[in-house]
Amino acid sequence: MQQKKQIKLLNFSSEVLGTLVYLALLFIVTVAITR
Amino acid sequence: MNKHSDSINSIDIISYYTGYIVFGAAFLMLIPIFASFVFAEWATLIDFIISMEIVFLVGLMLILLGRRTHQQKASIQWKHGFVIAALVWILMMILCAIPYALSGHTKSFLDACFDVMSGFTTTGLVLTQDLDHLSIGLNVWRHLLTFIGGQGMVVLALVFITKQTSGAYRLYVGEAKDIELVPNVKGTAKIIWKISMIYLAVGTAVLWIAGIIIGLEPISALLHAFYMFTSSWSTGGFGPMSQNIMYYHSLLIETITMVIFILGSFNFGLHYAIWQGKRSELLKNIETQSFFITSFLACMLALYGLSRFNVYPNAISNFRRVIFNVLSAHTTTGLGNIYPRQFALEWSDFGIMIMVIVMLIGGSACSTAGGFKGLRVGIVFKGIIMDIKKLLSSERNMKVYKFHHIKQYILEDSVIKSSALIIICYLVLFFIGTMLGSFYGYSLASSAFESASVAGNVGLTIGITSPAMPAALKIYYILAMYMGRLEFLSVFALVGYLVGGIRKICTRY
């Protein structure tokens, strides 16, 4: 049960993490273009 | 005789189910009533009690009018599903506008209806005046409407109200949602609400902490967290203050809302697949691929275009102003951290053009977002590539082309055709809006910006939307928001049903 919950939490956070990575990529490109 | 009894039966069914959903709206008013009671806003409390009684009576009347449906256990046909969905949205707009009108914050009842339709369709354009002094009860109501509109009123009704599931799928499809997460449509509706409620809890908690960090009082921070979460997750764009998200002057809150509205613009099917462990779906899905490509290109083009004129001095301001607004437009959220006229005065025609394109593309199908959706863009784009490949290959080549959207689908001509038709409908809606704006004397760029914003259910404004704008434009914008949200089919079904009814009456006499 505990393991199942951990897997679900991991799946949930991967969605949020994926979005954060995309925003970080956009920020890096923004820095590059602005310079 | 047969035809006559059939038409009575249809009216009974439509009336019965519409009444049930309207009934639900009366119960929803208990939430702002509770908020008004807790914060001792007695005038708002009375406004909501009056509104609740009216909505309750209308719902009861409709149920009684169609009581034969229950007695005869009549089932919903496709035409009923579409007509009920289209009718419910209009009726709910009128009924839910009563507290707005009673509050005295709107210039007319039309303005109140405009704001409710803007909320339900998750657009976010505002005609309510003196937003900074709005009661907590009414602010809770505005954001609640956005949250419910984002998930779908019919979807909510399927979870809580409708007991029987026969014909439920027809109601569900009528509200422009067609993905089945589990074989049972009621189960699908429950999953959609479960996903949203989990994000509501997590997102509000994170925004609450951020609010306290930037110096808001804990209670005020909690309310603002709820407002900003519902606006972001539902890709709505309402803000509790007239300055929208600019009120907070916080990069932290802007970044959190960016994450929430990107997630909110994803297909509920995608959320469910990822939560089931299919994490690679985030990269394989045609919708996310389409979103990442178009949003990345749009951000880069806007950055290049604006940096040529040195509009923003450094990387941080470029990220906060350009990236935030382009993503807000692309996900059809409409939260804005620059003043409306800055688009017209600083962003140049090139910047406005980028915004118009991304607002029209929008987010994902079966999500809270609007626009003609990344799925359709991806399908049409793949269809063009497929046609080119077919032209260049030998006639005997019978290769089957596929696309990935939760599972593998064959790219058939009928799928490409239906996607292209919906895109054309959106473009027609956009062009008529642009023409109407130009007719009333607004510049072409401004008219196109505002028209794309209403057709795509975005909510960013260039300054046209105001209580002083012509009434005809307000009515067209209400229609555009409504048609854009329901993706045309249900609205066409309602019009067809009404025309058919009128024709029958005319032939009888």
Chai-1 contact restraints between the chains, C-beta under 6 A:
chainA,res_idxA,chainB,res_idxB,connection_type,confidence,min_distance_angstrom,max_distance_angstrom,comment,restraint_id
A,N11,B,I274,contact,1.0,0.0,6.0,A-B,restraint_1
A,N11,B,W275,contact,1.0,0.0,6.0,A-B,restraint_2
A,N11,B,G277,contact,1.0,0.0,6.0,A-B,restraint_3
A,S14,B,R279,contact,1.0,0.0,6.0,A-B,restraint_4
A,E15,B,I274,contact,1.0,0.0,6.0,A-B,restraint_5
A,G18,B,L282,contact,1.0,0.0,6.0,A-B,restraint_6
A,T19,B,V259,contact,1.0,0.0,6.0,A-B,restraint_7
A,T19,B,I262,contact,1.0,0.0,6.0,A-B,restraint_8
A,T19,B,L263,contact,1.0,0.0,6.0,A-B,restraint_9
A,L26,B,C299,contact,1.0,0.0,6.0,A-B,restraint_10
A,L26,B,I323,contact,1.0,0.0,6.0,A-B,restraint_11
A,F27,B,F319,contact,1.0,0.0,6.0,A-B,restraint_12
A,T30,B,A315,contact,1.0,0.0,6.0,A-B,restraint_13
A,T30,B,N318,contact,1.0,0.0,6.0,A-B,restraint_14
A,T30,B,F319,contact,1.0,0.0,6.0,A-B,restraint_15
A,V31,B,A315,contact,1.0,0.0,6.0,A-B,restraint_16
A,I33,B,L303,contact,1.0,0.0,6.0,A-B,restraint_17
A,T34,B,A315,contact,1.0,0.0,6.0,A-B,restraint_18
A,T34,B,N318,contact,1.0,0.0,6.0,A-B,restraint_19
